[in-house]
Amino acid sequence: MTTIEELNQSKIPIIVFDRKLEQFRDKVLFPAKLKKAKEILARAGLPKTKKRFAH
Amino acid sequence: MNKPRYLYKSEEFMMIFEFVSEGPKGQIKKMVQYTDTGTENVFNLAFGDYNEKTKNINDLSIANNGDSTKVLATVASTVYAFTEKYPNAWIFATGSTAVRTRLYRMGITNNIEDIKADFDVYGLTTDTNTWVEFIIGEDYEAFLITKK
């Protein structure tokens, strides 16, 4: 049984897996937000940083 | 990030998260989704209320369930989970409205010490349209976060 204290103290959260959520895997639930994100990234690009964006 | 937050569920790939807000308005199911933006390794973070009857998401609703800090802390904790699985990912976030974006900025500001210990945080300036390291008090249009 997960306690609230245990949950609140962990930086890496305690996660319950639920197979029912797989039904959303290939769906974009927030299309307007995604469209906005793409527009902003196209306009502004990415930060100049040493960390690579590629995998 | 030791603020109270809700326990949540996810699926194998940790792209979708679900939790239930509890307050005076009752129980409200919330969904968090990380979506590939098409820019390599950059994922859009979005969240909103899920209506089980209509099967629709509303990311413009203002639930007034008295737990907005706890909801934001829960969403923030999904960032830890997501970046644990995808350590090189960059997470893009912006609000549905300017007010929501300011709310996100406040959420980052209130937890900046904890966040900067683990993440690099950038804000997109509204005046020069450039990404800069997040500074408290500055106004931003969007945010990018990546694990250090």
N, CA and C atoms of all chains as a GROMACS GRO file, in nm:
protein
  609
    1MET      N    1   0.085  -0.120   0.000
    1MET     CA    2   0.000   0.000   0.000
    1MET      C    3   0.089   0.125   0.000
    2THR      N    4   0.071   0.210  -0.099
    2THR     CA    5   0.151   0.331  -0.110
    2THR      C    6   0.098   0.438  -0.015
    3THR      N    7   0.187   0.492   0.066
    3THR     CA    8   0.141   0.598   0.156
    3THR      C    9   0.158   0.733   0.089
    4ILE      N   10   0.085   0.831   0.134
    4ILE     CA   11   0.098   0.967   0.081
    4ILE      C   12   0.240   1.018   0.104
    5GLU      N   13   0.296   0.986   0.222
    5GLU     CA   14   0.431   1.031   0.254
    5GLU      C   15   0.533   0.974   0.154
    6GLU      N   16   0.516   0.845   0.125
    6GLU     CA   17   0.606   0.779   0.032
    6GLU      C   18   0.595   0.843  -0.107
    7LEU      N   19   0.473   0.869  -0.148
    7LEU     CA   20   0.446   0.929  -0.278
    7LEU      C   21   0.509   1.068  -0.285
    8ASN      N   22   0.490   1.146  -0.180
    8ASN     CA   23   0.535   1.284  -0.183
    8ASN      C   24   0.686   1.299  -0.169
    9GLN      N   25   0.754   1.202  -0.117
    9GLN     CA   26   0.898   1.211  -0.097
    9GLN      C   27   0.977   1.164  -0.218
   10SER      N   28   0.913   1.095  -0.309
   10SER     CA   29   0.987   1.038  -0.422
   10SER      C   30   0.988   1.133  -0.540
   11LYS      N   31   1.110   1.165  -0.588
   11LYS     CA   32   1.117   1.248  -0.708
   11LYS      C   33   1.069   1.170  -0.829
   12ILE      N   34   1.114   1.045  -0.837
   12ILE     CA   35   1.064   0.959  -0.942
   12ILE      C   36   0.933   0.901  -0.891
   13PRO      N   37   0.825   0.938  -0.951
   13PRO     CA   38   0.694   0.904  -0.894
   13PRO      C   39   0.663   0.755  -0.897
   14ILE      N   40   0.573   0.719  -0.813
   14ILE     CA   41   0.524   0.581  -0.809
   14ILE      C   42   0.408   0.574  -0.907
   15ILE      N   43   0.421   0.483  -1.003
   15ILE     CA   44   0.324   0.481  -1.112
   15ILE      C   45   0.247   0.350  -1.113
   16VAL      N   46   0.117   0.363  -1.133
   16VAL     CA   47   0.033   0.244  -1.151
   16VAL      C   48   0.011   0.226  -1.301
   17PHE      N   49   0.040   0.108  -1.353
   17PHE     CA   50   0.018   0.085  -1.496
   17PHE      C   51  -0.126   0.040  -1.521
   18ASP      N   52  -0.184   0.094  -1.627
   18ASP     CA   53  -0.322   0.064  -1.660
   18ASP      C   54  -0.331   0.038  -1.811
   19ARG      N   55  -0.358  -0.085  -1.846
   19ARG     CA   56  -0.363  -0.123  -1.988
   19ARG      C   57  -0.474  -0.049  -2.063
   20LYS      N   58  -0.575  -0.004  -1.991
   20LYS     CA   59  -0.686   0.066  -2.057
   20LYS      C   60  -0.638   0.194  -2.126
   21LEU      N   61  -0.529   0.250  -2.076
   21LEU     CA   62  -0.479   0.374  -2.135
   21LEU      C   63  -0.416   0.352  -2.272
   22GLU      N   64  -0.388   0.227  -2.305
   22GLU     CA   65  -0.330   0.198  -2.436
   22GLU      C   66  -0.424   0.237  -2.550
   23GLN      N   67  -0.553   0.245  -2.522
   23GLN     CA   68  -0.650   0.284  -2.625
   23GLN      C   69  -0.623   0.425  -2.678
   24PHE      N   70  -0.550   0.507  -2.599
   24PHE     CA   71  -0.524   0.646  -2.640
   24PHE      C   72  -0.388   0.661  -2.709
   25ARG      N   73  -0.313   0.551  -2.718
   25ARG     CA   74  -0.173   0.561  -2.758
   25ARG      C   75  -0.155   0.627  -2.894
   26ASP      N   76  -0.236   0.592  -2.990
   26ASP     CA   77  -0.218   0.648  -3.124
   26ASP      C   78  -0.310   0.766  -3.152
   27LYS      N   79  -0.372   0.818  -3.048
   27LYS     CA   80  -0.462   0.932  -3.065
   27LYS      C   81  -0.398   1.060  -3.012
   28VAL      N   82  -0.421   1.169  -3.085
   28VAL     CA   83  -0.376   1.298  -3.036
   28VAL      C   84  -0.494   1.358  -2.958
   29LEU      N   85  -0.480   1.364  -2.827
   29LEU     CA   86  -0.590   1.409  -2.743
   29LEU      C   87  -0.601   1.562  -2.741
   30PHE      N   88  -0.492   1.629  -2.774
   30PHE     CA   89  -0.491   1.775  -2.768
   30PHE      C   90  -0.442   1.831  -2.902
   31PRO      N   91  -0.521   1.816  -3.007
   31PRO     CA   92  -0.473   1.857  -3.140
   31PRO      C   93  -0.443   2.005  -3.152
   32ALA      N   94  -0.521   2.089  -3.085
   32ALA     CA   95  -0.498   2.234  -3.095
   32ALA      C   96  -0.364   2.271  -3.030
   33LYS      N   97  -0.336   2.206  -2.916
   33LYS     CA   98  -0.209   2.234  -2.848
   33LYS      C   99  -0.090   2.184  -2.932
   34LEU      N  100  -0.108   2.070  -2.995
   34LEU     CA  101   0.000   2.016  -3.078
   34LEU      C  102   0.025   2.107  -3.198
   35LYS      N  103  -0.083   2.156  -3.257
   35LYS     CA  104  -0.072   2.248  -3.371
   35LYS      C  105   0.003   2.375  -3.330
   36LYS      N  106  -0.033   2.426  -3.213
   36LYS     CA  107   0.033   2.547  -3.161
   36LYS      C  108   0.182   2.520  -3.136
   37ALA      N  109   0.212   2.403  -3.080
   37ALA     CA  110   0.352   2.367  -3.052
   37ALA      C  111   0.432   2.362  -3.182
   38LYS      N  112   0.374   2.298  -3.284
   38LYS     CA  113   0.443   2.287  -3.412
   38LYS      C  114   0.467   2.425  -3.474
   39GLU      N  115   0.368   2.512  -3.464
   39GLU     CA  116   0.381   2.647  -3.520
   39GLU      C  117   0.493   2.724  -3.449
   40ILE      N  118   0.495   2.713  -3.316
   40ILE     CA  119   0.597   2.787  -3.240
   40ILE      C  120   0.736   2.732  -3.270
   41LEU      N  121   0.748   2.599  -3.274
   41LEU     CA  122   0.879   2.538  -3.302
   41LEU      C  123   0.927   2.573  -3.443
   42ALA      N  124   0.833   2.581  -3.537
   42ALA     CA  125   0.869   2.617  -3.675
   42ALA      C  126   0.917   2.762  -3.681
   43ARG      N  127   0.854   2.846  -3.601
   43ARG     CA  128   0.886   2.990  -3.601
   43ARG      C  129   1.014   3.020  -3.522
   44ALA      N  130   1.024   2.960  -3.404
   44ALA     CA  131   1.131   2.998  -3.311
   44ALA      C  132   1.250   2.903  -3.314
   45GLY      N  133   1.233   2.786  -3.372
   45GLY     CA  134   1.342   2.689  -3.370
   45GLY      C  135   1.364   2.632  -3.231
   46LEU      N  136   1.489   2.602  -3.201
   46LEU     CA  137   1.524   2.539  -3.074
   46LEU      C  138   1.634   2.618  -3.006
   47PRO      N  139   1.651   2.600  -2.877
   47PRO     CA  140   1.759   2.674  -2.807
   47PRO      C  141   1.896   2.634  -2.859
   48LYS      N  142   1.987   2.729  -2.854
   48LYS     CA  143   2.126   2.697  -2.887
   48LYS      C  144   2.188   2.636  -2.762
   49THR      N  145   2.213   2.506  -2.769
   49THR     CA  146   2.262   2.436  -2.652
   49THR      C  147   2.355   2.324  -2.695
   50LYS      N  148   2.438   2.281  -2.602
   50LYS     CA  149   2.531   2.173  -2.634
   50LYS      C  150   2.460   2.038  -2.637
   51LYS      N  151   2.346   2.030  -2.567
   51LYS     CA  152   2.276   1.902  -2.564
   51LYS      C  153   2.210   1.877  -2.699
   52ARG      N  154   2.236   1.760  -2.751
   52ARG     CA  155   2.183   1.727  -2.884
   52ARG      C  156   2.034   1.699  -2.878
   53PHE      N  157   1.964   1.737  -2.983
   53PHE     CA  158   1.822   1.706  -2.990
   53PHE      C  159   1.797   1.568  -3.048
   54ALA      N  160   1.897   1.519  -3.124
   54ALA     CA  161   1.878   1.387  -3.183
   54ALA      C  162   1.892   1.280  -3.077
   55HIS      N  163   1.834   1.163  -3.105
   55HIS     CA  164   1.842   1.050  -3.012
   55HIS      C  165   1.986   1.007  -2.992
   56MET      N  166   1.054   1.844  -0.540
   56MET     CA  167   0.910   1.842  -0.576
   56MET      C  168   0.833   1.763  -0.471
   57ASN      N  169   0.841   1.809  -0.348
   57ASN     CA  170   0.775   1.736  -0.241
   57ASN      C  171   0.635   1.787  -0.212
   58LYS      N  172   0.576   1.856  -0.307
   58LYS     CA  173   0.441   1.908  -0.286
   58LYS      C  174   0.339   1.794  -0.301
   59PRO      N  175   0.226   1.806  -0.233
   59PRO     CA  176   0.122   1.702  -0.248
   59PRO      C  177   0.082   1.685  -0.394
   60ARG      N  178   0.063   1.563  -0.434
   60ARG     CA  179   0.019   1.537  -0.570
   60ARG      C  180  -0.063   1.409  -0.572
   61TYR      N  181  -0.134   1.391  -0.680
   61TYR     CA  182  -0.219   1.273  -0.694
   61TYR      C  183  -0.139   1.154  -0.746
   62LEU      N  184  -0.181   1.037  -0.705
   62LEU     CA  185  -0.127   0.914  -0.762
   62LEU      C  186  -0.183   0.903  -0.905
   63TYR      N  187  -0.103   0.859  -0.998
   63TYR     CA  188  -0.155   0.851  -1.134
   63TYR      C  189  -0.122   0.718  -1.199
   64LYS      N  190  -0.190   0.697  -1.311
   64LYS     CA  191  -0.171   0.575  -1.388
   64LYS      C  192  -0.104   0.610  -1.521
   65SER      N  193  -0.037   0.513  -1.579
   65SER     CA  194   0.020   0.534  -1.712
   65SER      C  195   0.019   0.401  -1.787
   66GLU      N  196   0.058   0.408  -1.914
   66GLU     CA  197   0.069   0.286  -1.994
   66GLU      C  198   0.216   0.258  -2.020
   67GLU      N  199   0.243   0.152  -2.091
   67GLU     CA  200   0.378   0.100  -2.106
   67GLU      C  201   0.478   0.204  -2.155
   68PHE      N  202   0.436   0.290  -2.250
   68PHE     CA  203   0.530   0.383  -2.310
   68PHE      C  204   0.536   0.517  -2.238
   69MET      N  205   0.456   0.532  -2.137
   69MET     CA  206   0.453   0.654  -2.055
   69MET      C  207   0.433   0.781  -2.139
   70MET      N  208   0.345   0.769  -2.238
   70MET     CA  209   0.307   0.885  -2.318
   70MET      C  210   0.174   0.941  -2.268
   71ILE      N  211   0.096   0.859  -2.199
   71ILE     CA  212  -0.036   0.898  -2.149
   71ILE      C  213  -0.040   0.874  -1.998
   72PHE      N  214  -0.091   0.972  -1.927
   72PHE     CA  215  -0.107   0.959  -1.782
   72PHE      C  216  -0.250   1.000  -1.745
   73GLU      N  217  -0.299   0.941  -1.639
   73GLU     CA  218  -0.435   0.972  -1.594
   73GLU      C  219  -0.436   0.983  -1.443
   74PHE      N  220  -0.505   1.084  -1.393
   74PHE     CA  221  -0.525   1.094  -1.249
   74PHE      C  222  -0.659   1.161  -1.223
   75VAL      N  223  -0.702   1.156  -1.098
   75VAL     CA  224  -0.834   1.210  -1.063
   75VAL      C  225  -0.817   1.324  -0.964
   76SER      N  226  -0.866   1.442  -1.004
   76SER     CA  227  -0.868   1.559  -0.917
   76SER      C  228  -0.987   1.544  -0.821
   77GLU      N  229  -0.962   1.577  -0.694
   77GLU     CA  230  -1.069   1.566  -0.594
   77GLU      C  231  -1.084   1.698  -0.522
   78GLY      N  232  -1.208   1.749  -0.519
   78GLY     CA  233  -1.232   1.877  -0.453
   78GLY      C  234  -1.380   1.902  -0.439
   79PRO      N  235  -1.414   2.028  -0.411
   79PRO     CA  236  -1.555   2.063  -0.387
   79PRO      C  237  -1.648   2.030  -0.505
   80LYS      N  238  -1.592   2.030  -0.626
   80LYS     CA  239  -1.673   1.999  -0.745
   80LYS      C  240  -1.680   1.849  -0.773
   81GLY      N  241  -1.622   1.772  -0.684
   81GLY     CA  242  -1.625   1.627  -0.700
   81GLY      C  243  -1.498   1.573  -0.761
   82GLN      N  244  -1.509   1.457  -0.826
   82GLN     CA  245  -1.393   1.393  -0.888
   82GLN      C  246  -1.389   1.426  -1.036
   83ILE      N  247  -1.276   1.477  -1.081
   83ILE     CA  248  -1.260   1.514  -1.222
   83ILE      C  249  -1.139   1.440  -1.278
   84LYS      N  250  -1.165   1.359  -1.380
   84LYS     CA  251  -1.055   1.282  -1.439
   84LYS      C  252  -0.969   1.373  -1.527
   85LYS      N  253  -0.838   1.365  -1.508
   85LYS     CA  254  -0.744   1.447  -1.586
   85LYS      C  255  -0.656   1.355  -1.669
   86MET      N  256  -0.627   1.400  -1.790
   86MET     CA  257  -0.538   1.325  -1.878
   86MET      C  258  -0.417   1.412  -1.912
   87VAL      N  259  -0.300   1.350  -1.913
   87VAL     CA  260  -0.176   1.416  -1.953
   87VAL      C  261  -0.122   1.338  -2.072
   88GLN      N  262  -0.083   1.409  -2.178
   88GLN     CA  263  -0.029   1.339  -2.295
   88GLN      C  264   0.099   1.405  -2.343
   89TYR      N  265   0.198   1.324  -2.375
   89TYR     CA  266   0.320   1.367  -2.441
   89TYR      C  267   0.309   1.322  -2.586
   90THR      N  268   0.320   1.417  -2.678
   90THR     CA  269   0.301   1.386  -2.820
   90THR      C  270   0.423   1.429  -2.900
   91ASP      N  271   0.465   1.344  -2.992
   91ASP     CA  272   0.576   1.377  -3.082
   91ASP      C  273   0.539   1.501  -3.164
   92THR      N  274   0.626   1.603  -3.161
   92THR     CA  275   0.594   1.727  -3.233
   92THR      C  276   0.635   1.722  -3.380
   93GLY      N  277   0.712   1.620  -3.415
   93GLY     CA  278   0.767   1.617  -3.551
   93GLY      C  279   0.907   1.676  -3.555
   94THR      N  280   0.940   1.755  -3.453
   94THR     CA  281   1.079   1.800  -3.436
   94THR      C  282   1.149   1.692  -3.355
   95GLU      N  283   1.262   1.645  -3.405
   95GLU     CA  284   1.323   1.527  -3.347
   95GLU      C  285   1.347   1.541  -3.197
   96ASN      N  286   1.294   1.445  -3.124
   96ASN     CA  287   1.316   1.434  -2.980
   96ASN      C  288   1.244   1.541  -2.898
   97VAL      N  289   1.154   1.616  -2.959
   97VAL     CA  290   1.078   1.718  -2.886
   97VAL      C  291   0.933   1.672  -2.875
   98PHE      N  292   0.882   1.670  -2.753
   98PHE     CA  293   0.747   1.621  -2.726
   98PHE      C  294   0.662   1.731  -2.664
   99ASN      N  295   0.540   1.739  -2.710
   99ASN     CA  296   0.448   1.839  -2.655
   99ASN      C  297   0.377   1.782  -2.532
  100LEU      N  298   0.381   1.859  -2.424
  100LEU     CA  299   0.310   1.822  -2.302
  100LEU      C  300   0.177   1.895  -2.298
  101ALA      N  301   0.069   1.820  -2.283
  101ALA     CA  302  -0.063   1.881  -2.273
  101ALA      C  303  -0.145   1.805  -2.170
  102PHE      N  304  -0.235   1.877  -2.104
  102PHE     CA  305  -0.324   1.808  -2.010
  102PHE      C  306  -0.458   1.880  -2.003
  103GLY      N  307  -0.559   1.805  -1.961
  103GLY     CA  308  -0.691   1.863  -1.953
  103GLY      C  309  -0.789   1.766  -1.889
  104ASP      N  310  -0.915   1.809  -1.880
  104ASP     CA  311  -1.019   1.726  -1.819
  104ASP      C  312  -1.072   1.625  -1.920
  105TYR      N  313  -1.096   1.504  -1.874
  105TYR     CA  314  -1.149   1.401  -1.961
  105TYR      C  315  -1.294   1.372  -1.921
  106ASN      N  316  -1.384   1.389  -2.018
  106ASN     CA  317  -1.525   1.360  -1.994
  106ASN      C  318  -1.554   1.218  -2.038
  107GLU      N  319  -1.582   1.132  -1.943
  107GLU     CA  320  -1.602   0.989  -1.976
  107GLU      C  321  -1.728   0.966  -2.058
  108LYS      N  322  -1.828   1.053  -2.042
  108LYS     CA  323  -1.953   1.035  -2.117
  108LYS      C  324  -1.933   1.067  -2.264
  109THR      N  325  -1.869   1.181  -2.291
  109THR     CA  326  -1.852   1.223  -2.431
  109THR      C  327  -1.722   1.171  -2.491
  110LYS      N  328  -1.633   1.119  -2.404
  110LYS     CA  329  -1.500   1.073  -2.445
  110LYS      C  330  -1.418   1.188  -2.502
  111ASN      N  331  -1.448   1.310  -2.459
  111ASN     CA  332  -1.376   1.426  -2.508
  111ASN      C  333  -1.286   1.485  -2.399
  112ILE      N  334  -1.183   1.554  -2.447
  112ILE     CA  335  -1.090   1.624  -2.359
  112ILE      C  336  -1.120   1.773  -2.367
  113ASN      N  337  -1.112   1.839  -2.253
  113ASN     CA  338  -1.128   1.985  -2.252
  113ASN      C  339  -1.008   2.045  -2.183
  114ASP      N  340  -0.923   2.114  -2.262
  114ASP     CA  341  -0.806   2.175  -2.198
  114ASP      C  342  -0.826   2.325  -2.179
  115LEU      N  343  -0.950   2.369  -2.195
  115LEU     CA  344  -0.981   2.510  -2.170
  115LEU      C  345  -1.066   2.527  -2.044
  116SER      N  346  -1.114   2.416  -1.991
  116SER     CA  347  -1.205   2.425  -1.877
  116SER      C  348  -1.132   2.476  -1.753
  117ILE      N  349  -1.206   2.546  -1.670
  117ILE     CA  350  -1.154   2.590  -1.540
  117ILE      C  351  -1.239   2.520  -1.436
  118ALA      N  352  -1.184   2.413  -1.380
  118ALA     CA  353  -1.264   2.325  -1.295
  118ALA      C  354  -1.296   2.390  -1.160
  119ASN      N  355  -1.210   2.482  -1.115
  119ASN     CA  356  -1.230   2.542  -0.982
  119ASN      C  357  -1.251   2.436  -0.876
  120ASN      N  358  -1.169   2.334  -0.881
  120ASN     CA  359  -1.184   2.226  -0.783
  120ASN      C  360  -1.093   2.247  -0.662
  121GLY      N  361  -1.037   2.367  -0.654
  121GLY     CA  362  -0.960   2.404  -0.536
  121GLY      C  363  -0.828   2.332  -0.520
  122ASP      N  364  -0.778   2.271  -0.627
  122ASP     CA  365  -0.657   2.191  -0.615
  122ASP      C  366  -0.559   2.217  -0.728
  123SER      N  367  -0.560   2.341  -0.783
  123SER     CA  368  -0.478   2.368  -0.902
  123SER      C  369  -0.329   2.346  -0.874
  124THR      N  370  -0.284   2.378  -0.752
  124THR     CA  371  -0.142   2.356  -0.719
  124THR      C  372  -0.110   2.208  -0.719
  125LYS      N  373  -0.202   2.129  -0.663
  125LYS     CA  374  -0.180   1.984  -0.658
  125LYS      C  375  -0.186   1.923  -0.798
  126VAL      N  376  -0.276   1.976  -0.882
  126VAL     CA  377  -0.286   1.927  -1.021
  126VAL      C  378  -0.156   1.958  -1.096
  127LEU      N  379  -0.104   2.082  -1.082
  127LEU     CA  380   0.020   2.118  -1.150
  127LEU      C  381   0.138   2.036  -1.099
  128ALA      N  382   0.140   2.010  -0.967
  128ALA     CA  383   0.247   1.928  -0.910
  128ALA      C  384   0.240   1.785  -0.966
  129THR      N  385   0.120   1.737  -0.989
  129THR     CA  386   0.103   1.603  -1.044
  129THR      C  387   0.152   1.599  -1.189
  130VAL      N  388   0.112   1.701  -1.266
  130VAL     CA  389   0.158   1.708  -1.405
  130VAL      C  390   0.311   1.717  -1.408
  131ALA      N  391   0.366   1.801  -1.318
  131ALA     CA  392   0.513   1.815  -1.312
  131ALA      C  393   0.578   1.681  -1.280
  132SER      N  394   0.516   1.603  -1.195
  132SER     CA  395   0.578   1.475  -1.158
  132SER      C  396   0.577   1.377  -1.275
  133THR      N  397   0.482   1.395  -1.368
  133THR     CA  398   0.486   1.309  -1.488
  133THR      C  399   0.608   1.341  -1.573
  134VAL      N  400   0.659   1.466  -1.561
  134VAL     CA  401   0.781   1.501  -1.635
  134VAL      C  402   0.898   1.415  -1.586
  135TYR      N  403   0.903   1.392  -1.455
  135TYR     CA  404   1.007   1.305  -1.400
  135TYR      C  405   0.993   1.163  -1.456
  136ALA      N  406   0.870   1.115  -1.460
  136ALA     CA  407   0.847   0.979  -1.509
  136ALA      C  408   0.881   0.969  -1.657
  137PHE      N  409   0.836   1.068  -1.735
  137PHE     CA  410   0.859   1.065  -1.880
  137PHE      C  411   1.008   1.072  -1.912
  138THR      N  412   1.079   1.163  -1.844
  138THR     CA  413   1.221   1.180  -1.874
  138THR      C  414   1.306   1.068  -1.815
  139GLU      N  415   1.250   0.996  -1.720
  139GLU     CA  416   1.321   0.876  -1.672
  139GLU      C  417   1.323   0.771  -1.782
  140LYS      N  418   1.212   0.763  -1.855
  140LYS     CA  419   1.203   0.667  -1.966
  140LYS      C  420   1.272   0.718  -2.091
  141TYR      N  421   1.262   0.851  -2.113
  141TYR     CA  422   1.321   0.912  -2.233
  141TYR      C  423   1.417   1.024  -2.188
  142PRO      N  424   1.536   0.988  -2.140
  142PRO     CA  425   1.625   1.086  -2.078
  142PRO      C  426   1.676   1.195  -2.173
  143ASN      N  427   1.674   1.171  -2.302
  143ASN     CA  428   1.722   1.272  -2.396
  143ASN      C  429   1.609   1.357  -2.454
  144ALA      N  430   1.488   1.332  -2.411
  144ALA     CA  431   1.374   1.406  -2.466
  144ALA      C  432   1.373   1.552  -2.421
  145TRP      N  433   1.319   1.633  -2.508
  145TRP     CA  434   1.290   1.772  -2.474
  145TRP      C  435   1.138   1.783  -2.465
  146ILE      N  436   1.091   1.853  -2.362
  146ILE     CA  437   0.947   1.866  -2.343
  146ILE      C  438   0.907   2.011  -2.368
  147PHE      N  439   0.814   2.028  -2.460
  147PHE     CA  440   0.761   2.160  -2.495
  147PHE      C  441   0.631   2.179  -2.421
  148ALA      N  442   0.610   2.297  -2.365
  148ALA     CA  443   0.483   2.325  -2.298
  148ALA      C  444   0.443   2.470  -2.317
  149THR      N  445   0.316   2.490  -2.345
  149THR     CA  446   0.260   2.624  -2.348
  149THR      C  447   0.114   2.613  -2.306
  150GLY      N  448   0.058   2.721  -2.258
  150GLY     CA  449  -0.081   2.716  -2.212
  150GLY      C  450  -0.178   2.728  -2.327
  151SER      N  451  -0.302   2.688  -2.302
  151SER     CA  452  -0.407   2.705  -2.403
  151SER      C  453  -0.439   2.854  -2.421
  152THR      N  454  -0.414   2.929  -2.317
  152THR     CA  455  -0.438   3.074  -2.320
  152THR      C  456  -0.318   3.142  -2.253
  153ALA      N  457  -0.310   3.274  -2.268
  153ALA     CA  458  -0.200   3.348  -2.205
  153ALA      C  459  -0.206   3.334  -2.052
  154VAL      N  460  -0.328   3.328  -2.000
  154VAL     CA  461  -0.344   3.313  -1.855
  154VAL      C  462  -0.287   3.178  -1.810
  155ARG      N  463  -0.317   3.073  -1.886
  155ARG     CA  464  -0.265   2.939  -1.853
  155ARG      C  465  -0.113   2.937  -1.862
  156THR      N  466  -0.058   3.005  -1.963
  156THR     CA  467   0.088   3.007  -1.978
  156THR      C  468   0.152   3.075  -1.857
  157ARG      N  469   0.088   3.183  -1.810
  157ARG     CA  470   0.140   3.250  -1.689
  157ARG      C  471   0.130   3.157  -1.568
  158LEU      N  472   0.024   3.077  -1.564
  158LEU     CA  473   0.008   2.980  -1.454
  158LEU      C  474   0.123   2.879  -1.456
  159TYR      N  475   0.158   2.833  -1.576
  159TYR     CA  476   0.271   2.740  -1.588
  159TYR      C  477   0.400   2.808  -1.540
  160ARG      N  478   0.416   2.936  -1.582
  160ARG     CA  479   0.536   3.010  -1.542
  160ARG      C  480   0.546   3.019  -1.391
  161MET      N  481   0.430   3.045  -1.327
  161MET     CA  482   0.428   3.052  -1.181
  161MET      C  483   0.463   2.917  -1.120
  162GLY      N  484   0.411   2.811  -1.182
  162GLY     CA  485   0.441   2.676  -1.133
  162GLY      C  486   0.590   2.646  -1.140
  163ILE      N  487   0.654   2.687  -1.252
  163ILE     CA  488   0.799   2.668  -1.265
  163ILE      C  489   0.872   2.755  -1.162
  164THR      N  490   0.829   2.882  -1.154
  164THR     CA  491   0.895   2.976  -1.061
  164THR      C  492   0.890   2.925  -0.917
  165ASN      N  493   0.776   2.875  -0.876
  165ASN     CA  494   0.759   2.830  -0.737
  165ASN      C  495   0.841   2.706  -0.704
  166ASN      N  496   0.887   2.637  -0.807
  166ASN     CA  497   0.964   2.514  -0.784
  166ASN      C  498   1.101   2.518  -0.853
  167ILE      N  499   1.146   2.641  -0.882
  167ILE     CA  500   1.263   2.655  -0.970
  167ILE      C  501   1.388   2.588  -0.914
  168GLU      N  502   1.408   2.593  -0.782
  168GLU     CA  503   1.529   2.534  -0.726
  168GLU      C  504   1.530   2.382  -0.749
  169ASP      N  505   1.416   2.319  -0.721
  169ASP     CA  506   1.405   2.174  -0.741
  169ASP      C  507   1.419   2.140  -0.888
  170ILE      N  508   1.352   2.217  -0.974
  170ILE     CA  509   1.351   2.186  -1.117
  170ILE      C  510   1.490   2.200  -1.176
  171LYS      N  511   1.560   2.309  -1.139
  171LYS     CA  512   1.692   2.334  -1.198
  171LYS      C  513   1.797   2.235  -1.148
  172ALA      N  514   1.768   2.168  -1.038
  172ALA     CA  515   1.861   2.065  -0.991
  172ALA      C  516   1.864   1.946  -1.086
  173ASP      N  517   1.754   1.925  -1.156
  173ASP     CA  518   1.743   1.807  -1.241
  173ASP      C  519   1.725   1.838  -1.389
  174PHE      N  520   1.681   1.960  -1.421
  174PHE     CA  521   1.644   1.993  -1.560
  174PHE      C  522   1.705   2.125  -1.604
  175ASP      N  523   1.727   2.136  -1.735
  175ASP     CA  524   1.754   2.266  -1.797
  175ASP      C  525   1.620   2.319  -1.846
  176VAL      N  526   1.592   2.444  -1.815
  176VAL     CA  527   1.463   2.504  -1.848
  176VAL      C  528   1.484   2.628  -1.934
  177TYR      N  529   1.414   2.634  -2.046
  177TYR     CA  530   1.422   2.748  -2.136
  177TYR      C  531   1.284   2.809  -2.154
  178GLY      N  532   1.282   2.941  -2.172
  178GLY     CA  533   1.157   3.010  -2.202
  178GLY      C  534   1.170   3.080  -2.336
  179LEU      N  535   1.058   3.086  -2.408
  179LEU     CA  536   1.056   3.157  -2.536
  179LEU      C  537   1.010   3.299  -2.510
  180THR      N  538   1.100   3.395  -2.532
  180THR     CA  539   1.066   3.534  -2.501
  180THR      C  540   0.957   3.584  -2.594
  181THR      N  541   0.868   3.664  -2.538
  181THR     CA  542   0.756   3.714  -2.618
  181THR      C  543   0.798   3.829  -2.708
  182ASP      N  544   0.907   3.898  -2.671
  182ASP     CA  545   0.945   4.016  -2.750
  182ASP      C  546   1.046   3.983  -2.862
  183THR      N  547   1.143   3.897  -2.831
  183THR     CA  548   1.246   3.869  -2.933
  183THR      C  549   1.230   3.733  -2.999
  184ASN      N  550   1.132   3.654  -2.950
  184ASN     CA  551   1.105   3.524  -3.012
  184ASN      C  552   1.229   3.435  -3.013
  185THR      N  553   1.300   3.435  -2.902
  185THR     CA  554   1.418   3.349  -2.890
  185THR      C  555   1.410   3.270  -2.759
  186TRP      N  556   1.476   3.154  -2.761
  186TRP     CA  557   1.482   3.070  -2.641
  186TRP      C  558   1.596   3.118  -2.553
  187VAL      N  559   1.565   3.138  -2.426
  187VAL     CA  560   1.667   3.178  -2.329
  187VAL      C  561   1.651   3.092  -2.204
  188GLU      N  562   1.755   3.087  -2.123
  188GLU     CA  563   1.741   3.015  -1.997
  188GLU      C  564   1.636   3.083  -1.911
  189PHE      N  565   1.552   3.004  -1.848
  189PHE     CA  566   1.440   3.056  -1.770
  189PHE      C  567   1.489   3.146  -1.657
  190ILE      N  568   1.431   3.266  -1.651
  190ILE     CA  569   1.463   3.361  -1.545
  190ILE      C  570   1.333   3.399  -1.475
  191ILE      N  571   1.335   3.398  -1.345
  191ILE     CA  572   1.215   3.434  -1.268
  191ILE      C  573   1.175   3.578  -1.298
  192GLY      N  574   1.047   3.599  -1.321
  192GLY     CA  575   0.995   3.734  -1.344
  192GLY      C  576   0.979   3.770  -1.490
  193GLU      N  577   1.042   3.694  -1.578
  193GLU     CA  578   1.030   3.722  -1.721
  193GLU      C  579   0.902   3.657  -1.776
  194ASP      N  580   0.847   3.720  -1.880
  194ASP     CA  581   0.726   3.666  -1.943
  194ASP      C  582   0.767   3.580  -2.062
  195TYR      N  583   0.707   3.462  -2.073
  195TYR     CA  584   0.742   3.370  -2.181
  195TYR      C  585   0.617   3.320  -2.252
  196GLU      N  586   0.636   3.286  -2.380
  196GLU     CA  587   0.525   3.233  -2.459
  196GLU      C  588   0.516   3.081  -2.447
  197ALA      N  589   0.630   3.018  -2.425
  197ALA     CA  590   0.635   2.870  -2.416
  197ALA      C  591   0.760   2.830  -2.341
  198PHE      N  592   0.769   2.701  -2.310
  198PHE     CA  593   0.880   2.650  -2.230
  198PHE      C  594   0.935   2.522  -2.293
  199LEU      N  595   1.063   2.502  -2.275
  199LEU     CA  596   1.128   2.376  -2.314
  199LEU      C  597   1.207   2.324  -2.194
  200ILE      N  598   1.193   2.198  -2.164
  200ILE     CA  599   1.259   2.139  -2.047
  200ILE      C  600   1.327   2.010  -2.091
  201THR      N  601   1.449   1.991  -2.044
  201THR     CA  602   1.518   1.865  -2.070
  201THR      C  603   1.599   1.824  -1.948
  202LYS      N  604   1.616   1.695  -1.933
  202LYS     CA  605   1.689   1.643  -1.818
  202LYS      C  606   1.837   1.676  -1.831
  203LYS      N  607   1.900   1.714  -1.720
  203LYS     CA  608   2.044   1.746  -1.722
  203LYS      C  609   2.128   1.623  -1.746
   0.00000   0.00000   0.00000
